[in-house]
Amino acid sequence: MKEFKIDNTGSGTLFQNPLLEKLTRTHFAFPVILYFVIGFLSMMCGFLYSDASWISLFYLFPTGMLFFSLVEYLIHRFLFHFNAETESEKKLQYTIHGVHHEFPKDKDRLVMPPLVSIFLAAFFFVLFILTIGNNTWFFYSGFVSGYSIYLLIHFAVHRYRPPRNFFRIFWKHHALHHYKSTDGYYSVSFPLWDYLFRTIKQGTDDRALASRLPDMH
């Protein structure tokens, strides 16, 4: 991905058409609430309409959350950061993700536009129905809840100061992606994927990074 001069105070314009431009901006709370509600409804459907044992909730729900974190990693790494070579490819990449790297604190672009996320959520629901059948309800509940948690983490690391506890790791990990190396540190909600898939850059100096953390809040 092209390296941008980071602007922590501004906001980019993607479309001259006011309606299209507006559709690229979303208050983060809307999808967070929406997918928690969808997750709850999916869980209720599992209890009411599925012949899956309620005990399966205790392993299908967390497995769905974990699977979402893997999907998040793969989309971020291979779709958002695909190897753009032509001008049209670079423009596409900037539209779907580059604008976030150039303006990382633009609060209206810290979540995926709902029209896109709803399409993807529907795609994965159908995929799960076709592959795991009645287990879908509890699994999908965890999957979309994982998405809401990811949105909360992503919003927090860009808008608030890192806490002085274990959760600081999320701030540091995502700061490395934005301010140290855009071709690594792809996971937001489950940094372990970067270690498993070896997309951690060796030799990172956490002390040097600490001086950049204020850029994230």
MOTAMO-V943681 format. One line per field, one symbol per residue. phi: phi as a letter, one per 20 degrees, with the letter a starting at -180 (. if undefined). burial: I if it has 16 or more other C-alpha atoms within 10 Angstrom, else O. A space follows every 10 residues. Layout:
BEGIN
phi: ???
burial: ???
END
This chain:
BEGIN
phi: .gedffdece bedecfffff fffedbfgff fgfgefffff fffffffecd efffffgfdf fffffffgff fgfffffedf dfffdeffff fffffebgff ffcfdffece cfggffffff ffgfffgfgf dclffggfff gffffffffg fffffffedc fffebgfggf ffffffffdd bfdalefdeb gggfffelde efnfeffffg feggfeb
burial: IOOOOIIIOO IOOIOOOOOO OOOIIIOIOO IIOIIIIIII OIIOIIIOOI OIOOOOIOOI IIIIIIIIII OIIIOIIOOI IOOIOOOOOI OOIIIOIIII IIIIIIIIII IIIIOOOOOO IOOIIOOIOO OOOIIIIIII IIIIIIIIII IIIIIIIIIO OIOOOOOOOI IIIIIIIIOI IIIIIIIIII IOIIOOOOOI OOOOOOOOIO OIIOIIO
END
